[in-house]
Amino acid sequence: MPTNGLHQVLKIQFGLVNDTDRYLTAESFGFKVNASAPSLKRKQTWVLEPDPGQGSAVLLRSSHLGRYLSAEEDGRVACEAEQPGRDCRFLVLPQPDGRWVLQSEPHGRFFGGTEDQLSCFATAISPAELWTVHLAIHPQAHLLSVSRRRYVHLCPQEDEMAADGDKPWGVDALLTLIFRSRQYCLKSCDSRYLRSDGRLVWEPEPRACYTLEFKAGKLAFKDCDGRYLAPVGPAGTLKAGRNTRPSKDELFDLEESHPQVVLVAANHRYVSVRQGVNVSANQDDELDHETFLMQIDQETKKCTFYSSTGGYWTLVTHGGIQATATQVSANTMFEMEWRGRRVALKASNGRYVCMKKNGQLAAISDFVGKDEEFTLKLINRPILVLRGLDGFVCRRRGSNQLDTNRSVYDVFHLSFSDGAYQIRGRGGGFWYTGSHGSVCSDGERAEDFVFEFRERGRLAIRARSGKYLRGGASGLLRADADAPAGTALWEY
């Protein structure tokens, strides 16, 4: 995998939830902290940093303020320090139920409390000093074993997960972290859960739930017996080993999962690099050589396509398209134009990519016709989690409508048909648009929604009415936006 933007470890951001289900919040006014917020948003998001002194202490930095949590000798706490001092050092003490206790390293007292009555003065641990870790990152990612430098993926033949992939290619490398009962489950792309003995099961039973631990910016997963997930044996099978303390073998990185796509041209054949460096629409099946990793530049909104053979699509002499570039440049960037269920690609020469009579792709067209349109299919999100500006999408309790501002998320199932997607939720019901733009989730028949990949990690969803789905002021998902921007963009 190239290192210029495609191979990126996610910065671990999280919220801390106290015993009364309220989130630790850093306020701008007076740099005060409280535990009053009912949901995880910007002010409730924290980053854990290792202590520069290389000790076991850690630093807690507010993502919102960019300042560090501190505790004075008299127990007073604030989030004011621009640079971490002695009072900013905390020890993380994981508890058997998965919660954390934060202890001031220089003063030995424990941090806790409720509402705006927070302090770090307790000499013993009570429920008020227990904090649940709730990850604030998007929960769908790739998992990289630190010791083996191999990616975890589903092995359907062996009915297991293994850390043996050189690169996170294909749908099997997608993992979804499920937050439930103060712990996390690892969900495979086929919706099964990893149990600590290495088996894959359909329900999140106790042995498929893990306590999350951090060590030097890495993740470890502790099972109900106090043992940690690790790749075991020559095959790298993922299961709980013998260790009751995480060493390098038990540590993992979470990496961003970029969309992987296939494209179908007007001749109904897949775009491929199977027969050489030329990018051609000449294959009947979607396999590795027909799969491309797509990344959208945040500034220009143009995209690149990276092939399984190790090269980016690039514009060459006479308008040809080859998968030979090793670095991103102007010639590897393509502008996407969404045309209903199809997409057109404009190269850096200002011309559209078309399919020539021999199937080869070339940027030689000034206008868009049938030969310039492609069907683009997302292949590495068979299950989908959506997050908007205000929170995750989740079915409203006791209703068939969908909230867009939740701290917890539902996992939805996708199916694809002719350039559009059908979305299915809990209970097997399909999404559909009801009266006045409302989006419901209990349909017996599927409605087609078009996904438009607009920004890095974000897409717009267009309903059959032509309107885009957005999160409204009421917190309900509605199909009433005219443009794919702002609250009508969804992290996926």
N, C-alpha and C positions, 0 to 999 in steps of 0.2 A: 504494500500500500504506500502511496506517496505521503510525504509528511507535510506538504504545503496546504493545510486546511482540511484534509479528509480524515486524519488520524488524531482526533482531539479528545483528551480526557475531560470529562465534565467537571466543572467546579461544583463541589458538593455544597448545596445550600439546603437549609432545613428550618423548620419551626420547632419550638419547644412548647409542649402542652402540659399544663399543670394538672393537679388532681381534680380540679373543678372544670376541666375541659376548656381552659382559656389559654391563649397563646402569649408567650413572652413578647412584649412590644417595646420598641425603641422610639420614643417620641422626639420630634425635632425641638419642641419647646422645652428649654431647660435641660435637654439631654437626659430626661428622666426615663425610667423603665417601669412598666406595669405588666400585669397579667389579666387584661380585661377583654381582649379581642376574641370573638367567637370563631373567627376563621383565619386562614393563613393567607396573608397578602404581603404587600411590599414591606410594611413596617414590622412585620412579624418574621422576616426572613434573616437568617444568621449564617455565617460561614465559620467553620472551625479551622484554625491555623495552628501548626505546630509551634511550640515555643522556640524562639531563635537560639536559646541556650542549649538546645538538643536534649533537654530533660524530658520527663514524662508529662509535664504541664502543657496545657493548650491555651489558646487565646480564642475568645468569642468576639467576632466582628459583625456589626450590624451591616447588612447589605444596603440598607436604606440610607444610613448616615455615613458609612465608611469609618466609624469609630468603634472603639473597643469597650467591652463591658469591664467594669472594675469594681472591686469590693474593698472598702477601707477597713481598718482595724476595728472600728466601732460598728461595723456591719452595714454602713450606708453603701448603696449601690448606685451606679450611674453608667451612662454610655457616652462619655465625653472625651475620652483620651484619643487624640489623633495618632499618637505613637504609643505602643504598648509598654507600660511600666511594670514595676514589681507587683502592684495591686491587680493587674490584669491577668495574672496567672491562675489558672484553675486546673484541678484534677477531675477527670471524668471517671466516676465509679459506676460501672454498669451493674444493675440489679437483676436478680433471677427472672423477674417478669418482663425484662426488656427495657425498663425505664432507666434513666440516668439520675445520678446524684452529682451535683457540682460542688466541689469543695475548694475554697480559697487555699491555694498552696502556701502563701506566706502566713496566713492567720489560722488555718485549720478549721474554719467554721463552714457551715453548709448553707447554700443559697436556696431560698424558697419564699413562699408566702402566697397571698391572693390579692387580686385587684391591684390597687396602688400601694399595698402594704408589703412590698418586697424588701428583703434584707438578706445579708449573709452573716448571720450571727448565731444560728442554731448550733448547739453542741451535740445534738443527736438527730437522727434521721426520722422524720415523721412523714405522713402522706404529703404534707405541704412542701417537702423538699424533693419530691419525685417528679421527674420530667420525662415525657414521652417524646421521642424524636420522630418528626414527620418530615420526610424529604420534600423539598420544594422544587426539585427538578422535574422535568417531564419523565414519567416512569418507564418509558420504552427506550431501551438502550442496548448496547453491546457490553458484554462482560469479558474482561481480559484478565487472565491469570498472571499475576506479577512474576511469579517464579518461573513459569514455563514460557511466558510471552506468547501464549496461544489463546485464541478466542473460544468461548463456550458456545456450543451449538447443539441443537437437537439431533440425535442419531436415531432415526426411525427404525433402522434395521436391528440395532441393539437395544432399542427401547430404553434409552438413557440420554443424559446430557454429558458431554465430554468437552474438556478444554484441549482441543487438538487442531483447531483451525488456524492456518497462517494469516487469514484475513476474514473479516466478518461478511462473507459473501452469501447472498441468498436469504430467503425467508427464515431458514433454520437458525440463523444467528441472532434473531430478535428475541429479547427477553423483556417481560413486563413485570415490574415490581408491584405487588398488590399489598396495600396497607390495610390491615385488619387487626382488631383487638390488640393494638399497640405493638404489633409485630409485622414482619414482612414475609410474603411468599414469593417464590420465583415461578412465574408462569411461562410455559413454552409457547411457541407459535401455534401449536395445535390445541391450546387452552388446557393443558395439563399442568399439574403442580409437581415440583421436585421435592420428594421426600428425602429425609436425611440418610436413608440407607441406599440412595441412588435410584429408587423406583420412581416412576411417574404415575401420579394418581389424578383422578378427576375432581376430587373435592379437597379443599384446603384443611386437611386434618391436622391435629396438633404436631405431628412429626414433619409436616410440610411448612411449619411456621418458624421463623428465625428472628432472633434478636440482632439488630444491626449494631456493629461496633466500628469505630474509626481508629486507625492507627497510621500516623504520619501521612494523612491525606488519603489513605486507602480504606477499602471496605472489608469487613469480615462478617460472616454470617454464622451465628451460634445457634445450635439446635436446642431442643428442650432438655437434653442431657448434658449441656455445657460443652459440647464438642463442636468443632468448626468445619464448615464445608471446605473441601480441598480437592484438586485433581489427584486421583489415585491410580497407580499402575501405569503400564506403558500406554494404555489407551487414553489416559487422562480422565477417567470416569469421575464425575462430580458427585461426591458423597461426603458425609461427615467422617473425618479421620479419628485418630486417637488423641490428638492434641487438645488440651483444655486451655491453652493460651495461643493466641494467633502469632505464628511465625510468618516468614515470607511466603511459605507454601499456602497459607490460608488467606492471603490478601489478594484483593481484586481491584481493578480500575473499572469505572463505568465510562463508556465512550458514547458520544453522540451517534445516533443511528440515522444516517442520511437516507433519503428515499432512493430505492432501487426500482428501476422501471424497465419495461419493454415497450417497444414502439412497433406498430403495424402500419405498413404503407398501403397505398391505394390498390396494390395487387394482392392484398390480404396475406402478405408474407411478412415475417418478422425481420426487423433490421438486425444485422449480425456482423460479427468480425470473424466468423468461423473459417472463411476461405482466404484470409490474409489481412493486410493492413487496410484495404479499402472497406469503408462502411457501406454495406449493401443490404437491400431488402430481398433476401433470397432463401429464407428458411421457413419451414412449416411448423417447427416446435420452438418453445421458449425454454432454453437451457442456459448454461453459464455464458456462452458466447453471444447470447441474445439479451443478456441482462446488463444494464448500465447504471452506474451510481451517478445520481444527479445532484448537483450542488448549485444553489443560487447565491450569487454575490449580493451581499446586503446593500451595497451602495448602488450598483447599476441595475440590480434585479435581473441581470442576465445569468444564464446557466451554463454549466459544463457537463459533459457526459464522459464518464471514466469507464473503460472496458475491463473485462476480466483478464485480458491479456496484458494489462498494465500501461495503457496509453489513453490519453484524452483525445476525443474528437478534435481535429484541427483542420482549418481551411488551408489547402495547398494550391499549387499552380493550376490554373484553368478552372478554379472553383471546386475542385475535388475535395471530398471529406475522407480523411484517414484517421485511424486511431493510433497515432504515433507520438504525440506530444507527451513529454515527461513533466512539463511545467505549465502552469496556467499563464496564458498570455491573451492578447486581444483576439488572436485567431482561434482560440479555443472557446470563446464566449459566444453564446447564441441567445438572441432575443426571442422570447416565447410570445406568440399571439394566440389567445384563446378564441376559438371559433366554434362555439357550441360544444359538441362532444369531441371535437377534433382540435389539434394544435398545429400551428405553423411555426417554423423556425427560421429566423433571419440571421445570416452570418455577418462577420465583421466587414465584408465587402458591400454590405447593404442589400444583398440579394437573398431570396428565399431558397431554402434547401428543398430540392425536388428529387423525385425518383426517376432516373433515366430509364430508357427502354430495357437496358440490360440489368436493371435493379440497383445499380450503384447510385449513391447519393451524391449530389453536387449542388452547390449554391450558385445557381445560374439563372434563377427566375426573378422577374421584376414584379410579378403579380401572383396571387394565390388562386390556384385551381385545385382540381382533384388530386393531381400528382404532388402538390405541395402540402397536402394535409395528412396528418398522422394521428393514429389512435395511440394515446399514451396511457399505460396501465401501471399503477403502483402495485408492486408484488410483495413488498416486505412489511405490509400492515394488514394481515388477515384479521387481526384484532386491533382495535383502535381506541386510543384515549385522546380526548380533545380538551384543550385548555385555552380559554380566552383571556382577555385583559383582567377580568374580575375573579377568575377561578376556573375550576373544572366543570365539565358537563356531566350532569347526573340526573337520573329520573327523580322527579319530585315525589316525595312520599305521599301515598294515597291519591295519586293523580297520574294521568297518562301524558303529562307535559314534562318538559325538561328544564332544569335549572342550569344556569351558566356561571354561577358564582360560588360553587361549593369547594370545600377543602378536600373532600373525598371525591372519587371518580368512579364512573361506571366504565366497564370494558365493553365495547360494541364490536359486532362482527360485520365484516365487509364481504360483499360479493360484487362481481364486476360483470357488466354486460354492455358491449358496444359503446365504450367511451363514458359510461356512467356507473355509479355505484349504488347499491342497495345497502341500507344500514339497519342492522337488527340488534335489539337490546335485550335486556333481561326478560325472561319469559317467552322469548322467541318472536315478539311483536316487531313489526317493521316501522321505521320512521315514515311519516307522511305529513303533508301540509294541510291543515284544517282551515277553518274560517278565519278571516282577517289576518292571515299570515302565521297563525299559531302552528308550532311543530309538535306533533304527537308521536308516541312511541309504541302504540299497541295495534298497529295496522295488521290486518290479515293478508293484504296484498302489498307488495313492495312498490315504493315510488322511486324513480330514478333521480339521483342527485349528481351533479357534475362537480368534480374537484378541480380547482384551478390553483396550481402551485405558484404563489405570488412572491413569497419572500423566503429567505432561509429559514427552514423549519416551520413555516406557516403556509396554510392554504385557505382559500375561500371556497365555500360550498354554495352552489347555485341550485335553487329549487326549480321545479317545472314551470313555475310562474315567471321565471327569469330574475326573480329577486334573490338576494344573497342572505344566508342565515347569519344572524347577529344576536348578541346578548343585549337585551333591552334594559331599560331602567328598572323594570319590575323583577329582573333577574331571570326571566323566562326566555327560552330560545324562540326566536321568531324569524320568519322569512319575509323581511320587509325592507332590506337595505338595497339601495340603488347601486352602490359602488363597493368593490372588494377592498375595503380599507378599514382601519380602526377596529371597532368591535365586531366587524365581519371577517376578521382574520383569526385563524385557529391554529395553535401549536399542536402538532401531531406526532 
